[in-house]
Amino acid sequence: MMRYMSVFSGAFSRGRVTNFSRNYYDVIFSVFMVAIAYFYRNNYRIVYPTILYFFLLLMASNVVFNQLLRTRVSVSLWAIDFILLFNLWVITGVLYYSGGGESYFWVLYLLPIFAAAMLGSLKDVAGVVFLCALAATLFSWPLHPADLVEVMSLLVKLSVFILSAAAVYRTAEAKKKVETVLISKRREVEAMTRELITKDTELAQTASAGEVGQLVSGVMHDLGNSVSVILLSAQIACEEESVDKKDLERIIKAAQFSKNVISNALGIVRGQEYIFKPGDLREPLENAVHLVDYAAKKKSVTIKVELSPDLPPINMSKVHMERLFVNTLSNSLSFVPQKGEVTVKAARTESGITIDISDNGPGFPESMLKDGIKAFRTTRKETGGTGLGLYVCSQIVEKHGGSLTISNVPSGGSIVKVNLPLG
């Protein structure tokens, strides 16, 4: 039963037609014909005012038709067929009350023919042309072969119907192909735009290869120290007859430290979701300083942290705030000379907290200060720079409702200034 129902519904499935550009030419044409009907109201062929009622119906149906096409992306072919048949009926009424086969209003049949040619399929066009030709023939019936004028008049009407339908249909098909290509290209552009937005979000959520390398070196160093503490404490405990509680405490602390180091590093690398909670800025800053401490010691760089004692809690995503500090500190460490200096200052302001990360390196290039922070723009490609560090930082700060700016110190060095709101 379901199979037969499917076949039955498929037989009546007409599909949909996309919104095709269509002007109000048919409405204007109808108004023009109304004016002619009014001025020729005294003509013996015209039944007045009945013909005006049919013209008003014709204009109303075309207004509805245009509105339907303008307000919908696609329209059912059944709806188009219904409107076309209604127009044919109204136009037939106009001809009936204006002289039948001798009426000059037969040109109104071109309206549904044009509409079918622009919006329908080839079958629709053929069907509408057939109905128009049938109506024109019936109005001229019976034909007298001896009356050459009457026969030629009917042939002219039929020729106009067929040639007009063919010309408009070919033009419409060509335009539909162009619109199909444009729609396809527009979808490609939209897809590329969505991909760029997604990539932009991923940049702010997933650590770059440079960041991972920086973190791995620090994490491996810290884990090496932790493992050494655990190993030595365990060896001492094994060699002694009685287990000293202090040795066990050292093992537990070293294991907990290792767990925290791995957890913090993975949180940054994986790019966790933003989870905002009130918190102290000191904790993510201390974690970040600890993660880059190994890289700082390799260059004998001093990292100074100067925090105001009255720093209030802020609504922040802890993992991302750690990443902000890791990136800014790593950026400074990449440029400062041996035995250089990086300073982090944080102070309370009227609207929130201001953080300055400064160094005594060469400073930012003038072009970067002029153009601002952009993704993939770096001055150290030869050393593995990706140009994502500061860009990701700006995205993180923006997510927190703050702002990030860069500048140079007149005496030498750079400053990254971060302003964060309290709420």
Sine and cosine of phi, psi and omega as CSV:
sin_phi,cos_phi,sin_psi,cos_psi,sin_omega,cos_omega
0.00,0.00,-0.72,0.70,0.00,-1.00
-0.88,0.47,-0.57,0.82,0.00,-1.00
-0.90,0.45,-0.71,0.70,-0.01,-1.00
-0.92,0.39,-0.59,0.81,0.05,-1.00
-0.90,0.44,-0.64,0.77,0.02,-1.00
-0.90,0.44,-0.68,0.73,0.02,-1.00
-0.90,0.43,-0.65,0.76,-0.02,-1.00
-0.90,0.44,-0.72,0.69,0.00,-1.00
-0.92,0.38,-0.57,0.82,0.02,-1.00
-0.91,0.42,-0.54,0.84,0.00,-1.00
-0.92,0.39,-0.49,0.87,-0.02,-1.00
-0.99,-0.17,0.09,1.00,0.03,-1.00
-0.98,0.19,0.89,-0.45,-0.05,-1.00
-0.98,-0.18,-0.27,0.96,-0.06,-1.00
0.99,0.16,-0.20,-0.98,-0.05,-1.00
-0.74,-0.67,0.38,-0.92,0.05,-1.00
-0.88,-0.47,0.67,-0.74,-0.01,-1.00
-0.95,0.32,0.37,-0.93,-0.03,-1.00
-0.90,0.44,0.92,-0.40,-0.01,-1.00
-0.98,-0.18,0.66,-0.75,-0.03,-1.00
-0.87,0.49,0.79,-0.61,-0.07,-1.00
-0.55,-0.84,0.75,-0.67,-0.04,-1.00
-0.99,-0.11,-0.02,-1.00,0.00,-1.00
-1.00,-0.02,0.48,0.88,-0.05,-1.00
-0.87,0.49,-0.62,0.79,-0.06,-1.00
-0.94,0.35,-0.57,0.82,0.05,-1.00
-0.92,0.40,-0.70,0.71,0.02,-1.00
-0.88,0.47,-0.66,0.75,0.02,-1.00
-0.88,0.47,-0.65,0.76,0.01,-1.00
-0.91,0.41,-0.66,0.75,0.04,-1.00
-0.87,0.49,-0.66,0.75,0.02,-1.00
-0.87,0.49,-0.67,0.74,0.01,-1.00
-0.93,0.37,-0.58,0.82,0.07,-1.00
-0.87,0.49,-0.68,0.73,0.01,-1.00
-0.88,0.48,-0.67,0.74,0.02,-1.00
-0.89,0.45,-0.69,0.72,0.00,-1.00
-0.88,0.47,-0.60,0.80,0.00,-1.00
-0.93,0.38,-0.73,0.68,-0.04,-1.00
-0.93,0.37,-0.43,0.90,0.01,-1.00
-0.98,-0.22,0.41,0.91,-0.06,-1.00
-0.90,0.45,-0.39,0.92,0.01,-1.00
-1.00,0.08,-0.06,1.00,0.04,-1.00
-0.91,0.41,0.68,-0.74,-0.10,-1.00
-0.91,0.41,-0.38,0.92,-0.02,-1.00
-0.98,0.22,-0.41,0.91,-0.12,-0.99
-1.00,-0.03,0.80,-0.60,0.07,-1.00
-1.00,-0.02,0.97,-0.26,-0.09,-1.00
-0.95,-0.30,0.68,-0.73,0.14,0.99
-0.99,-0.12,0.19,0.98,-0.06,-1.00
-0.82,0.57,-0.64,0.77,-0.04,-1.00
-0.89,0.46,-0.54,0.84,0.01,-1.00
-0.91,0.42,-0.59,0.81,0.02,-1.00
-0.89,0.46,-0.64,0.77,0.03,-1.00
-0.93,0.37,-0.59,0.81,0.05,-1.00
-0.91,0.41,-0.64,0.77,0.04,-1.00
-0.90,0.44,-0.64,0.77,0.08,-1.00
-0.88,0.48,-0.65,0.76,0.00,-1.00
-0.90,0.44,-0.70,0.71,0.02,-1.00
-0.91,0.42,-0.67,0.74,-0.01,-1.00
-0.89,0.46,-0.69,0.72,-0.01,-1.00
-0.90,0.43,-0.60,0.80,0.01,-1.00
-0.96,0.30,-0.55,0.83,0.09,-1.00
-0.89,0.45,-0.71,0.71,0.03,-1.00
-0.89,0.46,-0.66,0.75,0.01,-1.00
-0.86,0.51,-0.76,0.65,0.01,-1.00
-0.89,0.47,-0.68,0.74,-0.01,-1.00
-0.90,0.44,-0.64,0.77,0.02,-1.00
-0.88,0.48,-0.65,0.76,-0.03,-1.00
-0.96,0.28,-0.52,0.85,-0.07,-1.00
-0.99,0.16,-0.46,0.89,-0.11,-0.99
-0.99,-0.14,-0.07,1.00,-0.02,-1.00
-0.81,-0.59,0.58,-0.82,0.03,-1.00
-0.94,0.34,-0.63,0.77,0.04,-1.00
-0.63,-0.78,0.44,-0.90,-0.05,-1.00
-0.77,-0.63,0.65,-0.76,0.04,-1.00
-0.90,0.43,0.65,-0.76,0.04,-1.00
-0.90,0.43,-0.45,0.89,0.07,-1.00
-0.90,0.44,-0.65,0.76,0.02,-1.00
-0.90,0.43,-0.66,0.75,0.02,-1.00
-0.90,0.43,-0.68,0.73,0.02,-1.00
-0.88,0.48,-0.66,0.75,-0.01,-1.00
-0.89,0.46,-0.71,0.71,-0.01,-1.00
-0.92,0.40,-0.63,0.77,0.03,-1.00
-0.89,0.46,-0.69,0.72,0.02,-1.00
-0.91,0.42,-0.61,0.79,0.04,-1.00
-0.90,0.44,-0.68,0.73,0.04,-1.00
-0.88,0.47,-0.65,0.76,0.03,-1.00
-0.87,0.49,-0.67,0.75,0.02,-1.00
-0.90,0.44,-0.69,0.72,0.00,-1.00
-0.90,0.43,-0.71,0.70,-0.01,-1.00
-0.90,0.44,-0.61,0.79,0.07,-1.00
-0.88,0.47,-0.61,0.79,0.07,-1.00
-0.90,0.43,-0.63,0.77,0.04,-1.00
-0.87,0.50,-0.72,0.70,0.01,-1.00
-0.91,0.41,-0.61,0.79,-0.03,-1.00
-0.88,0.47,-0.61,0.79,-0.03,-1.00
-0.99,-0.12,0.28,0.96,0.05,-1.00
-0.70,-0.72,0.43,0.90,0.10,-0.99
0.93,-0.37,0.02,1.00,0.05,-1.00
0.89,0.46,-0.86,-0.51,-0.04,-1.00
-0.92,0.40,-0.36,0.93,0.00,-1.00
-1.00,-0.06,0.02,1.00,-0.03,-1.00
-0.95,0.30,0.62,-0.79,0.06,-1.00
-0.99,0.13,-0.11,0.99,-0.06,-1.00
-0.99,0.10,0.15,0.99,0.04,-1.00
-0.87,0.48,-0.38,0.92,0.00,-1.00
-0.90,0.43,-0.30,0.95,0.04,-1.00
-0.89,0.46,-0.40,0.92,0.04,-1.00
-0.89,0.46,-0.30,0.95,0.04,-1.00
-0.93,0.37,-0.40,0.91,-0.01,-1.00
-0.88,0.47,-0.83,0.56,0.04,-1.00
-0.91,0.40,-0.49,0.87,0.05,-1.00
-0.91,0.42,-0.72,0.70,0.03,-1.00
-0.89,0.46,-0.69,0.72,-0.02,-1.00
-0.89,0.46,-0.69,0.72,0.02,-1.00
-0.91,0.42,-0.63,0.77,-0.01,-1.00
-0.91,0.41,-0.56,0.83,-0.04,-1.00
-0.99,0.12,-0.55,0.83,-0.16,-0.99
-0.92,-0.38,-0.50,0.87,-0.11,-0.99
-1.00,-0.05,-0.07,-1.00,0.06,-1.00
-1.00,0.03,0.03,-1.00,0.02,-1.00
-0.88,0.47,-0.58,0.82,0.04,-1.00
-0.90,0.43,-0.65,0.76,0.03,-1.00
-0.88,0.47,-0.70,0.72,-0.01,-1.00
-0.88,0.47,-0.73,0.69,-0.01,-1.00
-0.89,0.47,-0.65,0.76,0.00,-1.00
-0.90,0.43,-0.70,0.72,-0.01,-1.00
-0.92,0.40,-0.69,0.73,0.03,-1.00
-0.87,0.49,-0.66,0.76,0.02,-1.00
-0.88,0.47,-0.71,0.71,-0.02,-1.00
-0.91,0.41,-0.64,0.77,0.03,-1.00
-0.91,0.42,-0.69,0.73,0.02,-1.00
-0.90,0.43,-0.63,0.78,0.02,-1.00
-0.90,0.44,-0.69,0.72,0.01,-1.00
-0.89,0.45,-0.71,0.71,0.01,-1.00
-0.89,0.46,-0.62,0.79,0.01,-1.00
-0.92,0.38,-0.68,0.73,0.00,-1.00
-0.90,0.43,-0.61,0.80,0.04,-1.00
-0.92,0.40,-0.48,0.88,-0.02,-1.00
-1.00,-0.03,-0.06,1.00,-0.06,-1.00
-0.99,0.16,0.58,-0.82,-0.04,1.00
-0.99,0.14,0.61,-0.80,0.02,-1.00
-1.00,0.06,0.65,-0.76,0.06,-1.00
-0.95,-0.32,0.92,-0.40,-0.02,-1.00
-0.81,0.58,-0.46,0.89,0.00,-1.00
-0.96,0.30,-0.42,0.91,-0.01,-1.00
-1.00,0.06,1.00,0.05,-0.08,-1.00
-0.89,0.45,-0.58,0.82,-0.03,-1.00
-0.90,0.44,-0.69,0.72,-0.01,-1.00
-0.91,0.42,-0.66,0.75,0.02,-1.00
-0.91,0.42,-0.71,0.70,0.00,-1.00
-0.90,0.44,-0.61,0.79,0.03,-1.00
-0.87,0.49,-0.69,0.72,0.03,-1.00
-0.91,0.41,-0.67,0.75,0.01,-1.00
-0.89,0.45,-0.62,0.79,0.04,-1.00
-0.89,0.45,-0.70,0.71,0.01,-1.00
-0.87,0.50,-0.74,0.68,-0.02,-1.00
-0.90,0.44,-0.62,0.78,0.02,-1.00
-0.91,0.42,-0.67,0.74,0.03,-1.00
-0.88,0.47,-0.68,0.73,0.02,-1.00
-0.86,0.52,-0.76,0.65,-0.09,-1.00
-0.93,0.36,-0.74,0.67,-0.04,-1.00
-0.92,0.40,-0.64,0.77,0.02,-1.00
-0.90,0.43,-0.69,0.72,0.02,-1.00
-0.88,0.48,-0.69,0.73,-0.02,-1.00
-0.90,0.43,-0.70,0.72,-0.03,-1.00
-0.91,0.42,-0.73,0.68,-0.02,-1.00
-0.92,0.38,-0.63,0.78,-0.02,-1.00
-0.89,0.45,-0.69,0.72,0.02,-1.00
-0.89,0.45,-0.70,0.72,0.02,-1.00
-0.89,0.45,-0.69,0.73,-0.01,-1.00
-0.90,0.43,-0.66,0.76,0.01,-1.00
-0.89,0.45,-0.65,0.76,0.04,-1.00
-0.89,0.45,-0.66,0.75,0.00,-1.00
-0.94,0.35,-0.60,0.80,0.04,-1.00
-0.89,0.46,-0.63,0.77,0.03,-1.00
-0.89,0.45,-0.67,0.74,0.03,-1.00
-0.89,0.45,-0.70,0.72,0.00,-1.00
-0.91,0.41,-0.57,0.82,0.05,-1.00
-0.90,0.44,-0.68,0.73,0.05,-1.00
-0.89,0.45,-0.68,0.73,0.00,-1.00
-0.90,0.44,-0.66,0.75,0.03,-1.00
-0.89,0.46,-0.67,0.74,0.02,-1.00
-0.88,0.47,-0.71,0.71,0.01,-1.00
-0.92,0.40,-0.61,0.79,0.02,-1.00
-0.90,0.44,-0.63,0.78,0.03,-1.00
-0.92,0.40,-0.61,0.79,0.05,-1.00
-0.89,0.46,-0.69,0.73,0.01,-1.00
-0.89,0.45,-0.69,0.72,0.02,-1.00
-0.89,0.46,-0.65,0.76,0.02,-1.00
-0.90,0.43,-0.67,0.74,0.03,-1.00
-0.91,0.42,-0.61,0.79,0.03,-1.00
-0.90,0.44,-0.70,0.71,0.04,-1.00
-0.89,0.47,-0.62,0.78,0.01,-1.00
-0.90,0.43,-0.65,0.76,0.02,-1.00
-0.90,0.44,-0.66,0.75,0.02,-1.00
-0.89,0.45,-0.67,0.74,0.02,-1.00
-0.89,0.45,-0.70,0.71,0.02,-1.00
-0.89,0.46,-0.63,0.78,0.00,-1.00
-0.89,0.46,-0.65,0.76,0.03,-1.00
-0.92,0.39,-0.65,0.76,0.00,-1.00
-0.90,0.44,-0.56,0.83,0.03,-1.00
-0.87,0.49,-0.61,0.79,-0.04,-1.00
-0.99,0.15,-0.17,0.98,-0.07,-1.00
-0.93,-0.38,-0.48,0.88,-0.08,-1.00
-0.93,-0.37,0.71,-0.70,-0.04,-1.00
-0.94,0.35,0.58,-0.82,0.03,-1.00
-0.99,0.17,0.19,-0.98,-0.02,-1.00
-0.88,0.48,-0.61,0.79,0.02,-1.00
-0.89,0.45,-0.67,0.74,0.02,-1.00
-0.90,0.43,-0.68,0.73,-0.01,-1.00
-0.87,0.50,-0.70,0.71,0.02,-1.00
-0.87,0.49,-0.67,0.74,0.02,-1.00
-0.89,0.46,-0.68,0.73,-0.03,-1.00
-0.94,0.35,-0.64,0.77,-0.05,-1.00
-0.87,0.50,-0.69,0.73,-0.02,-1.00
-0.88,0.48,-0.67,0.74,0.01,-1.00
-0.93,0.35,-0.68,0.74,-0.02,-1.00
-0.90,0.43,-0.69,0.72,0.01,-1.00
-0.88,0.48,-0.63,0.78,0.03,-1.00
-0.90,0.43,-0.72,0.69,-0.03,-1.00
-0.91,0.42,-0.66,0.75,0.01,-1.00
-0.92,0.40,-0.57,0.82,0.05,-1.00
-0.88,0.47,-0.69,0.72,0.04,-1.00
-0.89,0.45,-0.68,0.73,-0.03,-1.00
-0.90,0.44,-0.69,0.72,0.00,-1.00
-0.89,0.45,-0.62,0.79,0.03,-1.00
-0.88,0.47,-0.69,0.72,0.01,-1.00
-0.89,0.46,-0.72,0.70,-0.01,-1.00
-0.89,0.46,-0.70,0.72,-0.04,-1.00
-0.90,0.43,-0.74,0.67,-0.02,-1.00
-0.90,0.43,-0.68,0.73,0.00,-1.00
-0.90,0.44,-0.63,0.78,0.01,-1.00
-0.93,0.38,-0.63,0.78,0.03,-1.00
-0.90,0.44,-0.68,0.73,0.02,-1.00
-0.88,0.47,-0.68,0.73,-0.02,-1.00
-0.90,0.44,-0.59,0.81,-0.01,-1.00
-0.95,0.31,-0.59,0.81,-0.07,-1.00
-0.97,0.25,-0.47,0.88,-0.01,-1.00
-1.00,0.09,0.51,-0.86,-0.01,-1.00
-0.93,0.37,-0.65,0.76,0.02,-1.00
-0.93,-0.38,0.67,-0.74,-0.02,-1.00
-0.96,0.27,0.82,-0.57,0.04,-1.00
-0.99,0.12,0.76,-0.65,-0.01,-1.00
-0.87,0.49,-0.52,0.86,-0.01,-1.00
-0.91,0.42,-0.60,0.80,0.04,-1.00
-0.89,0.45,-0.67,0.75,0.04,-1.00
-0.91,0.42,-0.63,0.78,0.02,-1.00
-0.90,0.43,-0.63,0.78,0.04,-1.00
-0.90,0.44,-0.65,0.76,0.03,-1.00
-0.89,0.46,-0.71,0.70,-0.01,-1.00
-0.89,0.45,-0.70,0.71,-0.01,-1.00
-0.90,0.44,-0.66,0.75,0.00,-1.00
-0.91,0.41,-0.64,0.76,0.03,-1.00
-0.91,0.41,-0.67,0.74,0.03,-1.00
-0.90,0.43,-0.63,0.77,0.04,-1.00
-0.88,0.47,-0.70,0.72,0.02,-1.00
-0.88,0.48,-0.68,0.73,0.01,-1.00
-0.88,0.48,-0.68,0.73,0.00,-1.00
-0.91,0.41,-0.65,0.76,0.01,-1.00
-0.87,0.48,-0.74,0.68,0.00,-1.00
-0.90,0.43,-0.69,0.73,-0.02,-1.00
-0.88,0.47,-0.71,0.70,0.00,-1.00
-0.90,0.43,-0.68,0.73,-0.02,-1.00
-0.91,0.41,-0.69,0.72,0.01,-1.00
-0.91,0.42,-0.58,0.81,0.04,-1.00
-0.87,0.49,-0.61,0.79,0.01,-1.00
-0.96,0.27,-0.70,0.71,-0.06,-1.00
-0.91,0.42,-0.69,0.73,-0.06,-1.00
-0.96,0.28,-0.41,0.91,-0.01,-1.00
0.95,0.30,0.94,0.35,-0.02,-1.00
-0.92,0.39,0.30,-0.95,0.03,-1.00
-0.91,0.41,0.42,-0.91,0.03,-1.00
-0.95,0.31,0.90,-0.43,0.08,-1.00
-0.86,-0.51,0.97,-0.25,-0.09,-1.00
-1.00,0.04,0.80,-0.60,0.06,-1.00
-0.60,-0.80,0.54,-0.84,0.09,-1.00
-0.89,0.47,0.72,-0.69,-0.03,-1.00
-0.33,-0.94,0.21,-0.98,0.00,-1.00
-1.00,0.03,0.75,-0.66,-0.02,-1.00
-0.91,0.41,-0.38,0.93,-0.06,-1.00
-0.89,0.46,-0.62,0.79,-0.09,-1.00
-0.90,0.44,-0.81,0.59,0.04,-1.00
-0.90,0.44,-0.52,0.85,0.03,-1.00
-0.92,0.38,-0.70,0.71,0.01,-1.00
-0.90,0.45,-0.65,0.76,0.04,-1.00
-0.89,0.46,-0.67,0.75,0.00,-1.00
-0.91,0.41,-0.69,0.72,0.02,-1.00
-0.87,0.50,-0.64,0.77,0.01,-1.00
-0.92,0.40,-0.62,0.78,-0.02,-1.00
-0.92,0.38,-0.53,0.85,-0.02,-1.00
-0.99,-0.15,0.07,1.00,-0.07,-1.00
-0.88,0.48,-0.63,0.78,-0.02,-1.00
-0.90,0.43,-0.69,0.73,0.03,-1.00
-0.90,0.45,-0.58,0.81,0.02,-1.00
-0.93,0.38,-0.66,0.75,-0.02,-1.00
-0.93,0.38,-0.52,0.85,0.03,-1.00
-0.88,0.48,-0.52,0.86,0.02,-1.00
-0.96,-0.26,0.14,0.99,-0.03,-1.00
0.83,0.56,0.63,0.78,0.00,-1.00
-1.00,-0.03,0.67,-0.74,0.04,-1.00
-1.00,-0.09,0.78,-0.62,0.08,-1.00
-0.96,-0.29,0.91,-0.41,0.01,-1.00
-0.98,-0.18,0.71,-0.71,0.03,-1.00
-0.86,-0.50,0.88,-0.48,-0.02,-1.00
-0.83,-0.56,0.98,-0.19,-0.03,-1.00
-0.93,-0.38,0.71,-0.70,0.06,-1.00
-0.91,0.41,0.64,-0.77,-0.03,-1.00
-0.93,0.38,-0.31,0.95,-0.06,-1.00
-0.99,-0.16,0.39,0.92,0.01,-1.00
-0.89,0.45,0.82,-0.57,0.00,-1.00
-1.00,0.10,0.33,-0.94,0.11,-0.99
-0.91,0.41,0.52,-0.85,0.05,-1.00
-0.80,-0.61,0.40,-0.92,0.04,-1.00
-0.99,0.14,0.94,-0.34,-0.14,-0.99
-0.58,-0.81,0.32,-0.95,0.19,-0.98
-0.99,-0.10,0.95,-0.32,-0.17,-0.99
-0.85,0.53,-0.73,0.68,-0.04,-1.00
-0.87,0.49,-0.68,0.73,-0.03,-1.00
-0.95,0.31,-0.52,0.85,0.07,-1.00
-0.93,0.37,-0.60,0.80,0.10,-1.00
-0.88,0.48,-0.67,0.74,0.00,-1.00
-0.90,0.43,-0.60,0.80,0.06,-1.00
-0.85,0.53,-0.74,0.67,-0.02,-1.00
-0.94,0.34,-0.63,0.77,0.03,-1.00
-0.87,0.49,-0.69,0.72,-0.03,-1.00
-0.92,0.39,-0.72,0.69,-0.03,-1.00
-0.92,0.39,-0.65,0.76,0.02,-1.00
-0.92,0.38,-0.68,0.74,0.02,-1.00
-0.89,0.45,-0.61,0.79,0.03,-1.00
-0.89,0.46,-0.70,0.72,0.03,-1.00
-0.91,0.41,-0.66,0.75,-0.01,-1.00
-0.90,0.44,-0.44,0.90,0.00,-1.00
-0.95,0.32,-0.40,0.92,-0.13,-0.99
-0.93,-0.38,-0.38,0.92,-0.03,-1.00
-0.94,0.35,0.48,-0.87,0.02,-1.00
-0.97,0.25,0.10,-0.99,0.11,-0.99
-0.83,0.56,0.66,-0.75,-0.04,-1.00
0.87,0.50,0.51,0.86,0.04,-1.00
-0.98,0.22,-0.20,-0.98,-0.09,-1.00
-0.57,-0.82,0.72,-0.69,0.09,-1.00
-0.83,-0.56,0.75,-0.66,-0.06,-1.00
-0.84,-0.54,0.72,-0.69,0.08,-1.00
-0.90,-0.44,0.87,-0.50,0.03,-1.00
-0.86,-0.51,0.66,-0.75,0.05,-1.00
-0.69,-0.73,0.74,-0.67,-0.03,-1.00
-0.63,-0.78,0.42,-0.91,0.02,-1.00
-0.99,0.13,0.62,-0.79,0.08,-1.00
-0.83,-0.56,0.01,-1.00,-0.01,-1.00
-0.90,0.44,-0.57,0.82,-0.08,-1.00
-0.98,-0.19,-0.17,0.99,-0.04,-1.00
0.18,-0.98,-0.78,-0.63,-0.04,-1.00
-0.76,-0.65,0.67,-0.74,0.09,-1.00
-0.93,-0.36,0.77,-0.64,0.00,-1.00
-0.87,-0.50,0.78,-0.62,0.05,-1.00
-0.90,-0.44,0.85,-0.53,0.12,-0.99
-0.94,-0.35,0.95,-0.31,-0.08,-1.00
-0.86,-0.50,0.33,-0.94,0.03,-1.00
-0.51,-0.86,0.12,-0.99,0.02,-1.00
-0.95,-0.32,0.56,0.83,0.04,-1.00
-0.99,0.13,-0.30,-0.95,-0.06,-1.00
-0.97,0.24,-0.19,0.98,-0.02,-1.00
1.00,0.05,0.11,-0.99,0.00,-1.00
-0.99,0.15,0.56,-0.83,0.07,-1.00
-0.89,0.46,0.50,-0.86,-0.01,-1.00
-0.86,0.50,-0.60,0.80,0.00,-1.00
-0.89,0.45,-0.59,0.81,0.01,-1.00
-0.95,0.31,-0.62,0.78,0.05,-1.00
-0.90,0.43,-0.56,0.83,-0.03,-1.00
-0.97,0.23,-0.72,0.70,-0.09,-1.00
-1.00,0.04,-0.30,0.95,-0.02,-1.00
1.00,0.03,-0.02,-1.00,-0.05,-1.00
-0.99,0.15,0.82,-0.57,0.02,-1.00
-0.74,-0.67,0.50,-0.87,0.00,-1.00
-0.91,0.40,0.58,-0.81,0.08,-1.00
0.92,0.40,0.27,0.96,0.06,-1.00
-0.98,-0.22,0.90,-0.43,-0.06,-1.00
-0.63,-0.77,0.43,-0.90,0.04,-1.00
-0.96,-0.29,0.13,0.99,-0.02,-1.00
-0.69,-0.72,0.77,0.64,0.04,-1.00
-0.88,0.47,-0.55,0.83,-0.05,-1.00
-0.93,0.38,-0.32,0.95,0.01,-1.00
-0.95,-0.31,0.26,0.97,0.08,-1.00
0.99,-0.11,0.16,0.99,0.02,-1.00
-0.93,0.37,0.64,-0.77,-0.02,-1.00
-0.95,-0.32,-0.25,0.97,-0.04,-1.00
0.97,0.23,0.33,0.95,-0.03,-1.00
-0.95,-0.31,-0.33,0.94,-0.11,-0.99
-0.82,0.57,-0.88,0.48,-0.03,-1.00
-0.94,0.35,-0.53,0.85,0.03,-1.00
-0.89,0.45,-0.70,0.71,0.04,-1.00
-0.89,0.46,-0.63,0.77,0.04,-1.00
-0.86,0.51,-0.69,0.73,0.01,-1.00
-0.89,0.45,-0.59,0.81,0.04,-1.00
-0.92,0.39,-0.65,0.76,0.01,-1.00
-0.90,0.43,-0.72,0.70,0.01,-1.00
-0.89,0.46,-0.65,0.76,0.02,-1.00
-0.88,0.47,-0.64,0.77,0.04,-1.00
-0.89,0.46,-0.49,0.87,0.02,-1.00
-1.00,0.04,0.08,1.00,0.03,-1.00
0.98,0.22,0.32,0.95,-0.03,-1.00
-0.94,-0.35,-0.30,-0.95,0.00,-1.00
-0.64,-0.77,0.47,-0.88,0.02,-1.00
-0.75,-0.66,0.79,-0.62,0.03,-1.00
-0.76,-0.65,0.41,-0.91,0.03,-1.00
-0.84,-0.55,0.52,-0.85,0.03,-1.00
-0.36,-0.93,0.11,-0.99,0.03,-1.00
-0.91,-0.42,0.49,-0.87,0.08,-1.00
-1.00,0.07,0.74,-0.67,-0.01,-1.00
-0.80,0.60,-0.59,0.81,-0.03,-1.00
-0.99,0.15,-0.10,0.99,0.00,-1.00
0.86,-0.52,0.66,-0.75,0.00,-1.00
0.93,-0.36,0.10,-1.00,-0.04,-1.00
-0.83,-0.56,0.33,-0.94,0.05,-1.00
-0.71,-0.71,0.77,-0.64,0.17,-0.99
-0.95,-0.31,0.89,-0.45,-0.05,-1.00
-0.96,-0.29,0.80,-0.60,0.00,-1.00
-0.87,-0.49,0.80,-0.60,0.08,-1.00
-0.92,-0.38,0.84,-0.55,-0.03,-1.00
-0.85,-0.52,0.69,-0.72,0.05,-1.00
-0.98,0.22,0.29,-0.96,0.00,-1.00
-0.98,0.19,-0.61,0.79,-0.10,-1.00
-0.96,0.29,0.00,0.00,0.00,0.00
